[in-house]
């Protein structure tokens, strides 16, 4: 009898451990601990500076404009790079412009598609999409043009990209444009490439050279710098396209958008844009841009959830 009582006691204890764990892990649970409540609602001044506070808490004033960029860097680094740009544009417009870090790529996609952001610095495929779908206008961009090359080692048997269906590729994680370019070349789901994601073009180059992957995606300019002994074979190459750019949305009038463009091309922008240009290793000034340059590049986002 004592054995049965002990077994029942253990069963009840196990039930409450499992139930308690499930309730804590289940975001739909109505029971919220005081700690969870404070985590959701308490944001420090540092959080706001870094852009960690939710968008609704940042835009307390309906006239506040939100400047953001794709979350490639941390919130703290983002504030250092883009905060001065937001402050500068606020002075130019005579309005409050706040930099906000999106936090994650998923949040970035969702909030962008909702139209939460007013001024955005990111890649050409996103700029192209906003022109097509969100009534944005591209104002200025980084200088120069670039394209992507899909490569394999010359010791490999592949001579064209069609032969590399289902093979492994060293790439950045989607939605990196180079990776989306690669994915777009394979219509058959069973022939999609196997992605080995890495950070940095140097690591991607080393990955393919070491045999960790069958191929890689590299910007054409980086390929020239990295593959000095020409050990790689190009199996696919894109046309050139514009690089990262800044667009503005419909909460800004065309007159205000023109002010932003002129301000970012002005010598007065040298200091506010200093950290941004340094982060992209750009010594030249930004250049004027227009929507026409970016037409069609949004097609690469068709493989990404939520855009189409």
FENVEN-V654066 format. One record per helix or strand. SS is the DSSP state (alpha for helix, beta for strand). FROM is the first residue (numbers start at 1). TO is the last residue. If there is no record, write none. Layout:
ss->{SS	SS}
from->{FROM	FROM}
to->{TO	TO}
//
This chain:
ss->{alpha	alpha	alpha	alpha	beta	alpha	beta	alpha	beta	alpha	beta	beta	beta	alpha	beta	alpha	alpha	beta	alpha	beta	alpha	beta	beta	beta	alpha	alpha	alpha	beta	alpha	alpha}
from->{2	34	45	55	65	75	97	105	119	124	137	145	148	161	168	177	189	194	201	215	220	232	241	245	254	269	274	287	291	297}
to->{25	41	50	58	69	93	99	113	122	133	141	146	153	164	171	184	191	197	209	219	226	237	242	248	265	272	279	288	294	303}
//
